[in-house]
């Protein structure tokens, strides 16, 4: 198939085409797919991207590692991953089966093991009388500095505000619009306000502000 491209863009905005990226397996299915990786590049380890027919995947510059991650984008859809995404193993991002969908993940986000982000249900549910589709896919926007913990599912049509935490085993089906909050449950609901988080714990007697 034609017009499938992988590009790297350096810090001066110069773009060059590359034909492989260490640790990344790309399956181009169809044509006119584009993957753009900004330097300094995220480090891929056993990561797979499936692209089909006019899809776009963008990685902003990063100093982190993507390991054992699966990304599927198809049908003219768009995925943008911000600076320094830090995912654990077996995370999945799916922007497929329907067209015109966008998923944007902000900067400095973290994903625990087995997190899944899905902009479509992948299979059609419809009303038998009206034949109207009941579960159309919708865009997903995840803000900056969001921590999605273990076994979290982020489903179609939601927005998650900056500096939030999505608790273990939660399913996000509605917007989480208030910043600096913890959301938990199925469906996820606000359970605590006025929080923030950091990757490391401070040492005894040390304020968090001193370790950032």
LINRA-V854883 format. One record per residue. N is the residue number from 1. RES is the residue in one letter. PSI is psi in degrees with one decimal (* if undefined). D_FIRST is the distance of its C-alpha to the first C-alpha in whole Angstrom. Layout:
BEGIN
n=N res=RES psi=PSI d_first=D_FIRST
n=N res=RES psi=PSI d_first=D_FIRST
END
This chain:
BEGIN
n=1 res=X psi=156.3 d_first=0
n=2 res=X psi=160.8 d_first=4
n=3 res=X psi=33.2 d_first=7
n=4 res=X psi=128.4 d_first=7
n=5 res=X psi=144.1 d_first=11
n=6 res=X psi=128.1 d_first=14
n=7 res=X psi=146.8 d_first=17
n=8 res=X psi=140.4 d_first=21
n=9 res=X psi=122.9 d_first=24
n=10 res=X psi=178.3 d_first=27
n=11 res=X psi=-15.6 d_first=31
n=12 res=X psi=4.9 d_first=31
n=13 res=X psi=5.5 d_first=28
n=14 res=X psi=132.4 d_first=26
n=15 res=X psi=135.0 d_first=22
n=16 res=X psi=146.6 d_first=20
n=17 res=X psi=138.8 d_first=17
n=18 res=X psi=160.7 d_first=17
n=19 res=X psi=-7.3 d_first=15
n=20 res=X psi=157.5 d_first=17
n=21 res=X psi=129.3 d_first=20
n=22 res=X psi=130.5 d_first=22
n=23 res=X psi=-1.0 d_first=23
n=24 res=X psi=126.1 d_first=20
n=25 res=X psi=121.2 d_first=17
n=26 res=X psi=125.7 d_first=14
n=27 res=X psi=103.3 d_first=11
n=28 res=X psi=119.0 d_first=8
n=29 res=X psi=100.6 d_first=8
n=30 res=X psi=-150.6 d_first=6
n=31 res=X psi=167.3 d_first=5
n=32 res=X psi=36.8 d_first=9
n=33 res=X psi=143.2 d_first=10
n=34 res=X psi=131.1 d_first=13
n=35 res=X psi=127.4 d_first=15
n=36 res=X psi=126.2 d_first=19
n=37 res=X psi=117.6 d_first=21
n=38 res=X psi=139.4 d_first=25
n=39 res=X psi=147.6 d_first=27
n=40 res=X psi=138.6 d_first=29
n=41 res=X psi=143.8 d_first=27
n=42 res=X psi=146.3 d_first=27
n=43 res=X psi=121.0 d_first=27
n=44 res=X psi=140.0 d_first=25
n=45 res=X psi=110.6 d_first=26
n=46 res=X psi=43.0 d_first=24
n=47 res=X psi=139.9 d_first=22
n=48 res=X psi=133.9 d_first=19
n=49 res=X psi=124.9 d_first=16
n=50 res=X psi=120.0 d_first=14
n=51 res=X psi=136.6 d_first=12
n=52 res=X psi=114.3 d_first=10
n=53 res=X psi=85.3 d_first=10
n=54 res=X psi=19.0 d_first=12
n=55 res=X psi=156.1 d_first=14
n=56 res=X psi=131.8 d_first=16
n=57 res=X psi=127.1 d_first=18
n=58 res=X psi=128.1 d_first=21
n=59 res=X psi=119.6 d_first=23
n=60 res=X psi=165.8 d_first=27
n=61 res=X psi=146.3 d_first=29
n=62 res=X psi=152.0 d_first=30
n=63 res=X psi=15.4 d_first=33
n=64 res=X psi=-177.8 d_first=32
n=65 res=X psi=134.7 d_first=30
n=66 res=X psi=115.9 d_first=27
n=67 res=X psi=135.6 d_first=28
n=68 res=X psi=45.9 d_first=26
n=69 res=X psi=143.9 d_first=25
n=70 res=X psi=126.4 d_first=22
n=71 res=X psi=129.2 d_first=20
n=72 res=X psi=120.9 d_first=18
n=73 res=X psi=132.0 d_first=16
n=74 res=X psi=170.3 d_first=15
n=75 res=X psi=42.6 d_first=15
n=76 res=X psi=12.3 d_first=15
n=77 res=X psi=169.9 d_first=18
n=78 res=X psi=132.1 d_first=20
n=79 res=X psi=128.9 d_first=21
n=80 res=X psi=124.2 d_first=24
n=81 res=X psi=123.5 d_first=26
n=82 res=X psi=-175.6 d_first=29
n=83 res=X psi=135.0 d_first=31
n=84 res=X psi=39.9 d_first=32
n=85 res=X psi=134.2 d_first=31
n=86 res=X psi=91.2 d_first=33
n=87 res=X psi=148.9 d_first=31
n=88 res=X psi=-167.9 d_first=33
n=89 res=X psi=154.4 d_first=31
n=90 res=X psi=36.6 d_first=29
n=91 res=X psi=149.2 d_first=28
n=92 res=X psi=138.0 d_first=25
n=93 res=X psi=125.2 d_first=24
n=94 res=X psi=118.4 d_first=22
n=95 res=X psi=73.6 d_first=21
n=96 res=X psi=177.3 d_first=19
n=97 res=X psi=-18.8 d_first=20
n=98 res=X psi=159.2 d_first=21
n=99 res=X psi=162.2 d_first=20
n=100 res=X psi=21.8 d_first=21
n=101 res=X psi=147.2 d_first=23
n=102 res=X psi=137.3 d_first=24
n=103 res=X psi=126.2 d_first=25
n=104 res=X psi=126.6 d_first=27
n=105 res=X psi=127.7 d_first=29
n=106 res=X psi=-168.4 d_first=32
n=107 res=X psi=148.9 d_first=33
n=108 res=X psi=37.9 d_first=35
n=109 res=X psi=160.4 d_first=34
n=110 res=X psi=141.1 d_first=35
n=111 res=X psi=125.6 d_first=34
n=112 res=X psi=-180.0 d_first=36
n=113 res=X psi=143.7 d_first=34
n=114 res=X psi=27.4 d_first=32
n=115 res=X psi=138.5 d_first=32
n=116 res=X psi=132.5 d_first=29
n=117 res=X psi=121.1 d_first=28
n=118 res=X psi=117.3 d_first=26
n=119 res=X psi=-3.4 d_first=26
n=120 res=X psi=151.4 d_first=26
n=121 res=X psi=-10.5 d_first=27
n=122 res=X psi=-25.3 d_first=24
n=123 res=X psi=145.9 d_first=26
n=124 res=X psi=132.4 d_first=28
n=125 res=X psi=130.0 d_first=32
n=126 res=X psi=158.1 d_first=34
n=127 res=X psi=126.5 d_first=37
n=128 res=X psi=-25.9 d_first=38
n=129 res=X psi=-49.5 d_first=41
n=130 res=X psi=-14.8 d_first=39
n=131 res=X psi=15.3 d_first=35
n=132 res=X psi=135.9 d_first=34
n=133 res=X psi=130.6 d_first=32
n=134 res=X psi=-12.8 d_first=34
n=135 res=X psi=48.4 d_first=31
n=136 res=X psi=146.8 d_first=29
n=137 res=X psi=155.8 d_first=27
n=138 res=X psi=159.3 d_first=28
n=139 res=X psi=155.3 d_first=28
n=140 res=X psi=134.5 d_first=29
n=141 res=X psi=121.2 d_first=31
n=142 res=X psi=126.0 d_first=33
n=143 res=X psi=-168.5 d_first=35
n=144 res=X psi=144.9 d_first=36
n=145 res=X psi=52.4 d_first=38
n=146 res=X psi=131.8 d_first=37
n=147 res=X psi=111.4 d_first=38
n=148 res=X psi=110.8 d_first=36
n=149 res=X psi=-167.3 d_first=38
n=150 res=X psi=135.5 d_first=38
n=151 res=X psi=31.6 d_first=36
n=152 res=X psi=140.3 d_first=36
n=153 res=X psi=126.0 d_first=33
n=154 res=X psi=114.6 d_first=32
n=155 res=X psi=175.3 d_first=31
n=156 res=X psi=144.4 d_first=30
n=157 res=X psi=11.4 d_first=32
n=158 res=X psi=155.3 d_first=34
n=159 res=X psi=133.9 d_first=35
n=160 res=X psi=127.5 d_first=37
n=161 res=X psi=167.8 d_first=39
n=162 res=X psi=150.0 d_first=40
n=163 res=X psi=29.2 d_first=42
n=164 res=X psi=161.5 d_first=41
n=165 res=X psi=132.4 d_first=41
n=166 res=X psi=117.1 d_first=40
n=167 res=X psi=162.0 d_first=42
n=168 res=X psi=136.6 d_first=41
n=169 res=X psi=16.5 d_first=40
n=170 res=X psi=153.4 d_first=40
n=171 res=X psi=116.2 d_first=37
n=172 res=X psi=109.1 d_first=37
n=173 res=X psi=-11.9 d_first=37
n=174 res=X psi=161.7 d_first=38
n=175 res=X psi=142.3 d_first=39
n=176 res=X psi=85.9 d_first=40
n=177 res=X psi=-11.2 d_first=42
n=178 res=X psi=124.8 d_first=45
n=179 res=X psi=158.8 d_first=44
n=180 res=X psi=49.8 d_first=46
n=181 res=X psi=159.2 d_first=46
n=182 res=X psi=130.9 d_first=45
n=183 res=X psi=138.8 d_first=44
n=184 res=X psi=154.7 d_first=44
n=185 res=X psi=-178.9 d_first=44
n=186 res=X psi=100.7 d_first=42
n=187 res=X psi=158.2 d_first=41
n=188 res=X psi=134.5 d_first=42
n=189 res=X psi=156.7 d_first=45
n=190 res=X psi=127.4 d_first=47
n=191 res=X psi=-18.6 d_first=49
n=192 res=X psi=137.1 d_first=50
n=193 res=X psi=171.0 d_first=50
n=194 res=X psi=49.4 d_first=51
n=195 res=X psi=165.1 d_first=49
n=196 res=X psi=172.9 d_first=47
n=197 res=X psi=159.2 d_first=45
n=198 res=X psi=153.2 d_first=44
n=199 res=X psi=-38.8 d_first=43
n=200 res=X psi=155.2 d_first=46
n=201 res=X psi=143.1 d_first=49
n=202 res=X psi=157.7 d_first=52
n=203 res=X psi=163.3 d_first=55
n=204 res=X psi=129.0 d_first=58
n=205 res=X psi=4.1 d_first=60
n=206 res=X psi=135.2 d_first=57
n=207 res=X psi=148.9 d_first=56
n=208 res=X psi=-39.1 d_first=52
n=209 res=X psi=-25.1 d_first=52
n=210 res=X psi=-13.6 d_first=53
n=211 res=X psi=-7.6 d_first=50
n=212 res=X psi=* d_first=47
END
